[in-house]
Amino acid sequence: MSMSMHAAGDIPLQITSENSSSERRITPSWTIGQLKAKLEPITGIPPLSQKLTLKLGSQQSVPMEAADEENTQLGVFPLAPYAEIHVTDIRPSGMRPNFTDASQVAKYELPPDEYEKKTDSVLAWKKAQKLGRFDPAAPSLEQAKFQALETEIKNRGIEIGKRCRVGGQDTKRGVVMYIGEVEEIPGGAGKWIGVKLDEPVGRNDGSLAGGKRYWGKDGDPKSGVFVRPERVEVGDWPVIDDLEDMEEI
């Protein structure tokens, strides 16, 4: 007889464990061994690792154990309707499965092409409502990126000929020499800021990989850098005089 089937004389009891709690009907003629076998799929605890305790309200708890559990019926214990049988897992903590850590559960991921075909998904709803990237009037991701760069340039007051520093470093002061696209940078669509640094600590001389020259001439020191607008700070950044702090001789 499974635990879901019951007959006259069955007693409703609360079955609890560390990870579960449910009401079950118990047949007093079952043996302790039979009960433990039925509790395994409910609690996840193997029969040999179960310790049963009958709790009758405020009365003292009663251990449900016997020398011969396969022949000892539950009727020998003071079962009462809606009392509690608590199942304790006696295995060492390191040997118990963790039923509460969802990160250890294998998750099914629907392939993108199958998800695209579904008609009852969030994606399908967005398509129907023309939301997000499905809005014909919405800018593309690339357009949004270009607009963000334009806004950054304007907000920072970046203009050709202005003094600036790069990356918040005083050692990288210079002059804005170029604002615009730099085709030689792979995947670098959108505007870049070309800065000629005061010191030859840059990466180029105003041109890249023998391509277009943005400023300067061949043979100039490598004092040039191309950076995105968010790294450029326009302001009164005079050329650093290395001799300024030297004492007079």
C-alpha positions in Angstrom: 0.0 0.0 0.0 1.4 3.4 -1.0 1.2 6.4 1.3 -1.4 8.1 -0.9 -3.8 5.2 -0.4 -5.5 4.7 3.0 -8.1 2.6 4.7 -10.4 2.8 7.7 -8.3 3.2 10.8 -5.6 5.3 9.1 -4.3 8.2 11.2 -3.5 11.6 9.8 0.0 12.7 10.9 2.4 15.5 10.1 5.6 14.3 8.6 8.5 16.7 9.0 12.2 16.8 8.2 14.9 19.4 7.6 13.7 20.0 4.0 10.0 18.9 4.0 6.7 19.1 5.8 3.4 17.5 4.8 0.4 15.7 6.2 0.2 12.0 5.6 -2.2 9.2 6.6 -0.4 6.4 8.4 -1.7 2.8 8.8 -0.9 1.5 12.3 -0.4 -2.0 11.0 2.7 -0.9 9.0 6.0 -1.8 10.4 8.7 0.7 11.2 10.6 -0.6 8.2 7.7 -0.1 5.9 7.1 3.4 7.1 10.8 4.3 6.5 10.7 3.0 3.0 7.6 5.1 2.3 9.2 8.2 3.8 12.3 8.1 1.6 10.6 9.7 -1.5 9.0 12.3 0.8 12.1 13.3 2.7 14.9 12.2 0.5 16.5 10.3 3.4 17.4 6.6 2.9 15.7 4.2 5.4 18.9 3.2 7.1 19.8 6.9 7.7 16.4 7.8 9.2 15.8 8.5 12.9 12.1 8.8 13.7 10.7 10.7 16.6 7.0 10.9 17.5 6.0 14.3 18.9 2.6 14.5 20.8 2.0 18.2 21.4 3.7 19.4 24.6 4.3 15.8 25.8 7.7 14.2 25.7 8.9 13.0 22.4 8.9 9.3 21.8 11.6 7.6 19.7 10.1 5.3 17.1 12.7 2.5 17.1 12.9 -1.2 17.9 15.4 -4.0 17.8 13.4 -5.6 14.9 12.0 -2.8 12.9 10.8 -5.0 10.1 8.4 -6.8 12.4 7.5 -4.0 14.8 4.2 -2.4 13.9 3.5 1.3 14.3 0.5 0.5 16.5 2.8 -0.1 19.5 3.5 3.6 19.6 0.9 6.2 21.0 -0.1 7.5 17.6 -2.7 10.3 17.7 -4.4 12.3 15.0 -2.3 15.2 13.7 0.7 14.4 15.9 4.1 14.9 14.3 6.7 12.3 13.1 10.0 14.1 12.7 12.6 12.4 10.4 16.2 13.2 11.2 19.0 12.4 8.7 21.8 10.8 10.7 24.3 10.9 7.9 27.3 13.3 8.3 26.4 16.7 6.8 29.0 16.3 4.0 27.1 13.2 2.8 23.7 14.7 2.6 22.4 16.1 -0.7 21.7 19.9 -0.6 18.1 20.3 -1.6 18.0 24.0 -1.1 21.0 25.0 -3.3 19.4 25.7 -6.7 22.8 26.4 -8.3 23.5 22.7 -8.2 20.4 21.8 -10.1 21.0 21.1 -13.8 18.9 23.7 -15.8 17.5 23.2 -19.2 18.2 26.0 -21.6 15.9 26.3 -24.7 18.0 26.8 -27.9 17.6 30.4 -29.2 16.2 29.2 -32.5 13.4 27.2 -30.8 12.7 30.1 -28.4 12.3 32.4 -31.4 9.6 30.1 -32.8 7.5 30.1 -29.6 4.2 32.0 -29.7 3.7 32.2 -25.9 7.0 33.7 -24.8 8.0 37.2 -23.6 9.9 37.6 -26.8 6.7 36.9 -28.9 4.8 39.4 -26.7 7.4 42.1 -27.3 7.3 41.4 -31.0 3.5 41.7 -31.0 3.6 44.9 -29.0 6.5 46.3 -31.0 8.6 47.0 -27.8 12.3 47.4 -27.4 14.3 46.4 -30.4 11.1 45.5 -32.2 9.9 49.1 -32.2 10.4 50.5 -35.7 11.0 53.9 -34.3 13.6 52.8 -31.7 17.2 53.4 -32.6 19.4 50.3 -33.2 22.0 49.4 -30.7 24.7 50.9 -32.9 22.7 54.1 -33.3 22.2 54.3 -29.6 26.0 53.9 -29.1 26.8 56.7 -31.6 24.3 59.0 -29.9 25.8 58.2 -26.5 29.3 59.2 -27.8 28.0 62.4 -29.3 26.3 63.3 -26.0 29.5 62.5 -24.0 31.6 64.8 -26.3 29.1 67.6 -25.9 28.7 67.3 -22.1 32.5 67.2 -21.6 33.0 70.2 -23.8 35.6 68.4 -26.0 36.7 70.5 -28.9 39.8 70.5 -31.2 42.5 72.7 -29.8 41.5 72.4 -26.2 43.9 71.4 -23.4 43.0 68.1 -21.6 44.3 65.2 -19.7 43.7 61.5 -20.4 42.4 58.9 -18.0 42.7 61.3 -15.1 46.5 61.1 -15.2 48.5 64.3 -14.9 51.4 62.6 -16.8 49.1 62.4 -19.8 48.3 66.0 -20.5 48.0 67.3 -24.1 45.8 68.9 -26.8 42.7 67.6 -28.6 43.8 67.2 -32.2 41.0 65.1 -33.7 37.3 64.2 -33.1 35.7 61.6 -35.3 35.8 58.0 -36.8 39.1 56.1 -36.8 38.7 53.4 -39.4 42.0 51.7 -38.5 40.7 50.6 -35.1 39.0 47.1 -35.5 35.4 47.2 -34.2 35.8 50.8 -33.3 32.8 52.4 -34.9 31.8 55.7 -33.4 33.8 58.8 -32.6 37.2 58.8 -31.0 39.2 61.6 -29.5 42.8 62.0 -30.8 45.1 63.6 -28.3 48.7 64.8 -28.8 50.3 64.4 -25.4 52.9 66.8 -24.1 55.4 63.9 -23.6 56.3 61.1 -26.0 54.3 58.5 -23.9 51.7 57.8 -26.5 51.1 54.9 -29.0 51.4 56.7 -32.3 52.6 59.8 -34.1 49.1 60.9 -35.3 48.6 58.0 -37.8 47.8 54.4 -37.3 49.3 51.4 -39.2 50.4 53.5 -42.1 46.9 54.6 -42.8 45.3 58.0 -42.7 47.3 60.8 -41.0 45.2 62.6 -38.5 47.8 65.2 -37.4 51.6 65.7 -37.4 54.1 64.2 -39.9 56.2 61.1 -40.3 59.0 60.9 -37.9 57.2 62.8 -35.1 57.6 61.3 -31.5 55.0 58.8 -30.4 52.9 61.2 -28.4 49.5 60.4 -29.9 46.6 58.4 -28.4 43.0 57.7 -29.6 40.6 57.3 -26.7 36.8 57.3 -26.2 35.3 60.6 -24.9 34.7 59.4 -21.4 38.5 59.2 -20.8 39.1 62.8 -21.8 38.9 65.6 -19.2 39.0 69.1 -20.8 40.3 72.0 -18.6 43.2 74.3 -17.7 45.9 71.7 -17.8 49.2 73.5 -18.6 52.3 71.8 -19.8 54.1 70.3 -16.8 57.5 72.0 -16.3 59.9 69.4 -14.9 62.3 72.1 -13.8 59.6 74.1 -11.9 60.3 72.4 -8.6 64.1 72.4 -8.8 65.9 74.6 -6.4 68.1 77.4 -7.8 71.8 76.5 -8.0 
